[in-house]
Amino acid sequence: MVITKPKDLANASQDEVKTFIESFDNIYFDCDGVLMHGVNLIPGVSDTVKILRDLNKNMKIITNNTFRSSAQWNELLMQNRMNFCYDDIVSPTKVVIDYLKKLNFNKKIYVLGTKIFKEALIEAGFDILEFDGEMIFDIDACLDNITDNLDVGAVIVEFDFNLNYSKLLKATMLLNRHDVHFLCCGLDKKYYIKNKMNVLGSFYCINGLETVTNRKPLVCGKPGPLLQSFLASNIGFDPARTLFVGDSMDSDIKFAQFCGFQQLLVFTGITKTSDLEKGFYSELPKYCMDSLGHLHKLIESIK
């Protein structure tokens, strides 16, 4: 099977660029690796966002990043002056809360995740089981400290900076009860952070729990169907007239393909040009470019 390589917009004709820009009314941006590296805007991105606003494109941010509170997001976005606010961001945190509220969920939640994520659930009215695990030195001591909690009705895996074996064993025990919901915020194998460094993602924790419990989680971030349902219900962009800009084939582009969005892959984050040549992917996006920060120059050239 011949797989068509993405068209690099930098090598496209002015007519091709014009056709591309006119093919969508709405844009979903991934954040980390597309708009920002850490807390810093990628060079040229603010100019690209501005020119797209001038063209009356509707824009939102979809991120698997659950590590910031609403106040932190607002402060970061204000500092970078892109005219986005927390209401413009869709994250797994919002999807999880929406899903549980629709279930009228009223039991405790066990979270393998950050303090900020837990605080968001508490603020939304949910009760969290606090369990940090204990320092252990052998399996018997570990088992002695693990008991079931029948008042827990959900296990959610976000990203736990202080993960330990006791916590994983607690999650395993709870998930052996099939009345306990199993959710996760994403299946990222790696996260891109500053200094062009990738770090271990939450996929490996989730995959371990899947293997042991023989259960699959509902994915509340990219590339999961719950996120697609949330977008359809709360934003309602026409998929055929929507562009998704991402830096990861495994989360961003896979999700965009699942939803029927147009796709633009940029190489400022997870996926590199060399990855596309290794034959890992059965379907590639139609367009790519080195950086979203270069797009404003292409748009200016067709005015």
C-alpha positions as CSV (number, residue, x, y, z in Angstrom):
1,M,0.0,0.0,0.0
2,V,1.3,3.4,-1.0
3,I,1.0,6.1,1.7
4,T,0.8,9.7,0.4
5,K,3.3,11.9,2.2
6,P,2.0,15.2,3.7
7,K,2.3,18.3,1.6
8,D,4.7,20.7,3.2
9,L,3.0,24.1,3.1
10,A,6.3,25.8,2.9
11,N,6.7,24.2,-0.6
12,A,3.1,24.8,-1.7
13,S,2.1,27.3,-4.4
14,Q,0.2,30.4,-3.5
15,D,-2.9,28.9,-5.0
16,E,-2.5,25.8,-2.9
17,V,-2.0,27.9,0.3
18,K,-5.1,29.9,-0.6
19,T,-7.2,26.8,-1.2
20,F,-6.0,25.4,2.2
21,I,-6.8,28.5,4.1
22,E,-10.3,28.8,2.6
23,S,-11.1,25.1,3.3
24,F,-11.7,25.6,7.0
25,D,-13.7,28.0,9.2
26,N,-12.7,26.6,12.6
27,I,-9.4,25.6,14.2
28,Y,-8.5,23.4,17.1
29,F,-4.9,23.9,18.3
30,D,-3.0,21.5,20.5
31,C,-1.1,23.6,23.0
32,D,2.2,22.0,24.1
33,G,4.5,21.6,21.1
34,V,2.2,23.6,18.8
35,L,1.5,27.0,20.5
36,M,4.0,26.8,23.4
37,H,7.1,25.2,24.7
38,G,6.5,25.2,28.5
39,V,5.3,28.7,29.3
40,N,6.8,30.3,26.3
41,L,5.2,30.9,22.9
42,I,6.8,29.3,19.9
43,P,8.3,32.1,17.8
44,G,5.8,33.5,15.3
45,V,2.8,31.8,16.8
46,S,1.2,35.0,18.1
47,D,1.4,36.5,14.6
48,T,-0.2,33.4,13.1
49,V,-3.0,33.4,15.6
50,K,-3.6,37.1,15.0
51,I,-3.8,36.8,11.2
52,L,-6.2,33.8,11.6
53,R,-8.4,35.9,13.9
54,D,-8.4,38.7,11.3
55,L,-9.7,36.1,8.8
56,N,-12.6,35.4,11.2
57,K,-11.5,31.8,12.0
58,N,-13.1,30.3,15.1
59,M,-10.3,29.0,17.4
60,K,-10.1,26.8,20.4
61,I,-7.3,24.9,22.2
62,I,-7.5,21.2,22.9
63,T,-4.9,19.8,25.2
64,N,-4.2,16.7,27.2
65,N,-2.4,18.9,29.7
66,T,-4.2,18.8,33.1
67,F,-1.4,20.2,35.1
68,R,-2.6,23.8,35.3
69,S,-5.6,25.2,37.2
70,S,-8.1,27.5,35.5
71,A,-6.4,30.5,37.1
72,Q,-3.0,29.4,35.9
73,W,-4.3,28.9,32.4
74,N,-5.8,32.4,32.4
75,E,-2.6,34.0,33.7
76,L,-0.5,32.1,31.1
77,L,-2.7,33.0,28.2
78,M,-3.0,36.6,29.3
79,Q,0.8,36.9,29.5
80,N,1.1,35.6,26.0
81,R,-1.6,38.0,24.6
82,M,-3.3,35.6,22.2
83,N,-6.8,36.6,23.3
84,F,-7.6,33.1,24.6
85,C,-9.0,32.3,28.1
86,Y,-9.7,29.2,30.0
87,D,-13.2,29.0,28.5
88,D,-11.4,28.5,25.1
89,I,-9.6,25.4,26.4
90,V,-10.9,21.9,26.3
91,S,-9.0,19.5,28.5
92,P,-9.6,16.0,29.9
93,T,-10.4,17.7,33.2
94,K,-13.6,19.3,31.7
95,V,-14.5,16.0,29.9
96,V,-14.1,13.9,33.1
97,I,-16.3,16.3,35.1
98,D,-18.9,16.5,32.3
99,Y,-19.0,12.7,32.0
100,L,-19.4,12.0,35.7
101,K,-22.1,14.7,36.1
102,K,-24.1,13.1,33.3
103,L,-23.9,9.8,35.2
104,N,-25.1,11.5,38.4
105,F,-22.0,10.0,40.0
106,N,-22.0,10.3,43.8
107,K,-19.3,7.9,45.1
108,K,-15.7,8.5,45.9
109,I,-13.0,8.7,43.2
110,Y,-9.5,7.3,43.5
111,V,-7.1,9.4,41.4
112,L,-3.6,8.6,40.3
113,G,-2.9,12.2,39.4
114,T,-1.8,15.7,40.4
115,K,-3.0,17.9,43.2
116,I,-4.4,20.4,40.7
117,F,-6.5,17.7,39.0
118,K,-7.9,16.4,42.3
119,E,-8.7,20.0,43.3
120,A,-10.7,20.5,40.1
121,L,-12.8,17.4,40.8
122,I,-13.4,18.5,44.4
123,E,-14.4,22.0,43.2
124,A,-16.9,20.3,40.8
125,G,-18.5,18.6,43.9
126,F,-16.8,15.2,43.8
127,D,-15.3,13.3,46.8
128,I,-11.7,12.0,46.5
129,L,-10.2,9.0,48.3
130,E,-6.9,10.2,49.6
131,F,-4.3,7.5,49.5
132,D,-0.6,8.2,49.1
133,G,0.8,4.7,49.7
134,E,3.5,3.9,52.2
135,M,7.2,3.2,52.1
136,I,7.4,-0.6,51.8
137,F,10.3,-3.0,51.8
138,D,8.6,-6.3,50.8
139,I,5.4,-7.6,49.2
140,D,3.9,-8.8,52.5
141,A,4.2,-5.4,54.0
142,C,2.6,-3.9,50.9
143,L,-0.3,-6.3,51.0
144,D,-0.9,-5.7,54.7
145,N,-1.5,-2.0,53.9
146,I,-3.9,-2.4,51.0
147,T,-7.6,-2.8,51.6
148,D,-10.6,-2.4,49.3
149,N,-12.8,0.7,49.6
150,L,-16.4,-0.2,48.7
151,D,-17.4,3.5,48.7
152,V,-15.1,4.1,45.7
153,G,-16.9,4.1,42.4
154,A,-14.3,5.3,40.0
155,V,-10.5,5.1,39.3
156,I,-9.1,7.9,37.2
157,V,-5.5,7.9,35.9
158,E,-4.2,11.4,35.1
159,F,-0.4,11.9,35.7
160,D,1.0,11.0,39.1
161,F,4.5,12.6,39.7
162,N,4.7,10.5,42.9
163,L,3.5,7.2,41.6
164,N,4.5,4.1,43.7
165,Y,3.7,0.4,43.8
166,S,1.2,0.8,46.7
167,K,-0.9,3.3,44.7
168,L,-0.9,0.9,41.7
169,L,-1.9,-2.0,43.8
170,K,-4.7,0.0,45.3
171,A,-6.0,0.9,41.8
172,T,-5.7,-2.7,40.7
173,M,-7.7,-3.9,43.7
174,L,-10.5,-1.3,43.0
175,L,-10.6,-2.1,39.3
176,N,-11.2,-5.8,40.1
177,R,-14.7,-4.7,41.0
178,H,-16.5,-4.1,37.7
179,D,-18.9,-1.6,39.2
180,V,-15.9,0.8,39.4
181,H,-15.6,3.1,36.5
182,F,-12.1,3.2,34.8
183,L,-11.2,6.5,33.2
184,C,-7.9,8.1,32.0
185,C,-7.0,11.6,30.7
186,G,-4.9,10.5,27.8
187,L,-2.7,7.7,26.3
188,D,0.4,9.8,25.8
189,K,3.5,7.7,25.6
190,K,5.7,10.7,26.1
191,Y,5.4,14.4,26.9
192,Y,7.5,17.1,25.3
193,I,9.0,19.6,27.7
194,K,11.5,22.4,27.4
195,N,15.0,21.9,26.1
196,K,13.7,19.6,23.5
197,M,13.3,16.7,26.0
198,N,10.7,14.0,26.1
199,V,9.6,12.4,29.3
200,L,7.6,9.3,30.1
201,G,3.9,9.6,29.6
202,S,0.9,8.1,31.5
203,F,0.4,5.4,28.8
204,Y,2.7,3.0,30.6
205,C,0.9,3.2,33.9
206,I,-2.5,2.8,32.2
207,N,-1.2,-0.1,30.1
208,G,0.0,-1.9,33.2
209,L,-3.4,-1.6,34.8
210,E,-5.1,-2.8,31.7
211,T,-2.8,-5.8,31.5
212,V,-3.4,-6.8,35.1
213,T,-7.1,-6.1,35.4
214,N,-8.1,-7.0,31.8
215,R,-10.0,-3.7,31.7
216,K,-9.8,-0.8,29.2
217,P,-10.3,2.8,30.4
218,L,-12.6,5.4,28.9
219,V,-10.2,7.9,27.4
220,C,-11.2,11.5,28.2
221,G,-8.5,13.2,26.2
222,K,-7.0,12.8,22.8
223,P,-7.6,10.4,21.0
224,G,-10.7,9.2,22.9
225,P,-14.4,9.2,21.8
226,L,-15.6,10.9,25.0
227,L,-13.7,14.0,23.9
228,Q,-15.3,13.9,20.5
229,S,-18.8,13.7,22.1
230,F,-17.9,16.6,24.4
231,L,-16.8,18.8,21.5
232,A,-20.0,18.0,19.5
233,S,-22.2,18.8,22.4
234,N,-20.5,21.9,23.7
235,I,-18.8,23.6,20.7
236,G,-20.4,22.1,17.6
237,F,-17.9,22.9,14.9
238,D,-18.6,21.3,11.5
239,P,-15.9,18.6,11.3
240,A,-15.5,19.0,7.5
241,R,-14.8,22.7,8.0
242,T,-12.5,22.3,11.0
243,L,-8.7,22.1,11.0
244,F,-6.8,20.4,13.8
245,V,-3.2,21.5,14.3
246,G,-1.1,19.0,16.3
247,D,2.4,17.9,16.9
248,S,1.7,14.2,17.7
249,M,0.7,11.6,15.2
250,D,-0.4,9.3,18.1
251,S,-2.7,11.7,19.9
252,D,-3.5,14.8,17.8
253,I,-3.6,13.5,14.3
254,K,-5.2,10.2,15.3
255,F,-7.9,12.1,17.1
256,A,-8.4,14.5,14.2
257,Q,-8.7,11.6,11.7
258,F,-11.2,9.8,14.0
259,C,-13.4,13.0,14.2
260,G,-13.2,13.7,10.5
261,F,-11.2,17.0,10.9
262,Q,-8.7,18.3,8.5
263,Q,-5.2,17.9,9.8
264,L,-2.0,20.0,9.9
265,L,1.1,18.3,11.5
266,V,3.8,20.6,12.9
267,F,7.3,19.4,13.8
268,T,7.9,21.5,16.9
269,G,6.9,18.8,19.4
270,I,6.6,15.0,19.6
271,T,6.6,13.8,16.0
272,K,9.5,14.4,13.8
273,T,9.8,14.2,10.0
274,S,11.9,11.0,10.4
275,D,9.0,9.3,12.2
276,L,6.8,9.6,9.1
277,E,9.4,7.7,7.1
278,K,9.5,4.6,9.4
279,G,6.2,3.2,8.2
280,F,4.5,3.3,11.6
281,Y,1.3,5.0,10.4
282,S,-1.2,3.7,7.9
283,E,-2.6,7.2,7.3
284,L,-0.7,10.5,7.2
285,P,-2.2,14.0,7.4
286,K,-2.6,15.9,4.2
287,Y,-0.5,18.9,5.3
288,C,2.6,19.5,7.4
289,M,5.0,22.3,8.2
290,D,8.0,22.9,10.4
291,S,6.2,25.3,12.8
292,L,2.8,27.0,13.1
293,G,4.8,30.2,13.6
294,H,5.6,30.2,9.9
295,L,2.0,30.1,8.7
296,H,1.4,33.8,9.0
297,K,4.1,34.5,6.4
298,L,2.4,32.2,3.9
299,I,-1.0,33.8,4.5
300,E,0.6,37.3,4.0
301,S,2.0,36.1,0.7
302,I,-1.4,35.4,-0.7
303,K,-3.1,38.6,0.3
